[in-house]
């Protein structure tokens, strides 16, 4: 199987404090992958350095065997909801159209074709009737669905999501996970930063466990184990089970 | 009306009117991005920071335009440099750079020129606009509008979701400094109309007023330009009729419009929600 992400000996630090150290991982394509770890474990840093948003101290990252700069337009990214200014003067439909920007390139504007792509993506997440609303008028779950629609209209082969399920309603969560699984079945590779253990087994194919570096990575059946979880979260099993994880 | 009559007869009044309408428009355009990016203070800082550049241009006998642009860009880079390379936060580094530049500018201008010039630069005197100033403003306006129209989509995404913009390969740092250069140009173009001290009012107040009225960036930019231009025209009128400095009049006119919209805006205004509540109860 083709390798989607290949990370070798990645170390990243912020003002002399090491965030992740000697990170090695490689992931097959066509998987839905959970990036799991406690707060401050470096999982966001891992994703940011993979996407070259923060400088690396050392290490190498390749996506589909290429350096990130050659493949950027093919990467979709969904930010944490808290990183967006929800008062921004923008409508739902115009947010979704942004997904078509990367492939449009400089100088060209979205036209009828792009508007159609965006409306179809909105339908897919069940939000077409909200197309003319300002994004701040939506609930948290609806906002997250709009951003999923935006990445659908980008039609990228790799998708990164930062904590998509935080603070959203169950219906939205179900809509989103169904779409993520469909994308996976179409051969896309999806990375989801996730900080609790609920539904890990239902949602993901593979896990990357992070705690200041790589703890373990592999299929859920192999790495979602009591001692690896204890190692990832530095917490005894009883506490973790309270977080909702059914540990086998 | 004597103002309209005079407008037909006096060349300098026409120049003043045309220049200030252009300044109102481009301040509204750039101001929309400045407000949404949370960089209002940056606008204030850069408009003050052009002062030493103007003074040095006078001393060298070159057009004030060049010195002002160089000084504005140095200030933008300086502010970014201090906040990125130290623990000093952006608002503090803005305060340091802008007060230093203003102080330096006042000293240099006092040395180089008479005090009346300083007052004009600080508070604006739109009735003294020369033909060359008008052409500089026209050039700046054309450049600003072309860049905003051509790169609208990039400016939108870099302002709304910087991370996505960076992930797909936009150089958001370049966009930031590009906007700072445009901001400097607009500040320089506004000098004659509103003066160094009040450039920020024309940048921020019309854009904020527009922000209260619409949910689309494109409409916000258009409204903001209209409000800016209207305030500038009001400024000219009172400045001419009552012999007052144009800058403060423009600032007050913008502020009155802002307060009216703040109270009466259908969506964001403070009045309607209260009335609705009263009806319900």
Interface residues (C-beta under 8 A of the other chain):
Chain A: X51 X53 X69 X72 X73 X75 X76 X77 X79 X83 X84 X85 X88 X89 X90 X91 X94 X95 X98 X101 X102 X104 X106 X107 X109 X110 X134 X160
Chain B: X36 X150 X151 X152 X153 X154 X156 X157 X159 X160 X161 X163 X164 X166 X167 X168 X169 X211 X214 X215 X216 X217 X219 X220
